[in-house]
Amino acid sequence: MISRRLLELALLSGSKPKKYGPFANLLLAFAAVTIATIVGLTLTACSGGYQLRGQWLERWGDVFTALTLIIIGALALMGVI
């Protein structure tokens, strides 16, 4: 589903209902930037995580990751972020 803000941005950029080219370009650019951001943040967090050592991290690392993803997902679902 396309977000409301993305549709507003497309309309403000001059896309008309009969002209889908500018809207498609905007949607592709938005998708590319979103994917690049997610990949970049994931790689940064992963490389930082490999620098940490500790028994607690070995035991609770997966739980911490899962809880972080659940919290971020819940905040996104509620529209907070």
N, C-alpha and C positions, 0 to 999 in steps of 0.2 A: 504494500500500500504506500502510496506517495504521501509524504508529509504535507501538511497544510502550508507550512512555511516555504517549502520548495515550490508548491503551486503558486503561491503569492509572488515568489521571486521570479518565476517564469512569466507571470502576467506583467510584472513591473518591468521586465527586460524587453517587452515589446512583442512577445509571442501572441499571435492571434489564433483563434480556434482552427482556422483553415491552414495555418502554417505550423507544421510540426517539426520542421528542421531546427529552428533555434531552441525549441523546448527539448528535443532529443539531445542536442549538443549539451545543453545545460544539465540534463539528467545524467548523461555519460560523464561529464566533468565532475558532478557531485559524487557519483558512484566511485570514480577513480580516486578522488581526494579522500573519501571515506575509507576505502580499502587501504590506501597508502598510509593513512593515519593509524588504522588498527594494526597493520603489519609493523609499522615503525614503533609504536608504543609496545607491542608485544615483544619485539626483538630487544628493545631497550630494557624492558623489565626482565626478560630472560637473561640477558647478559649481566645485569645487576644482580639477579638472583644467584647466578653461578659464583659470584664473588663472596657470597655469604656462606659460612660454614657453621655447623652446630648440630648437636644431637636433637634439639627441639625442632629444628628446621627439617631434618630428615624424617622425623615422626609426624609432624603436624603441617608440613608444607602443602600437601594436597588438600587438606581440610581448609586451610587458610585461603588457598586459591579458589576453592569452590564457594566458600562463604563470600568472598569478595565479588565473584561473578554473580551470585544470587542477589547481593545487595545492590550492585550496579543495575542489574536487570529489573529489580523491583522499583528502583528510583526512576528508571527510564519508562517503565510501564505506568507509573503514577504521573509522569510528565514533569518531574522535578528537574531532570537533566535531559 
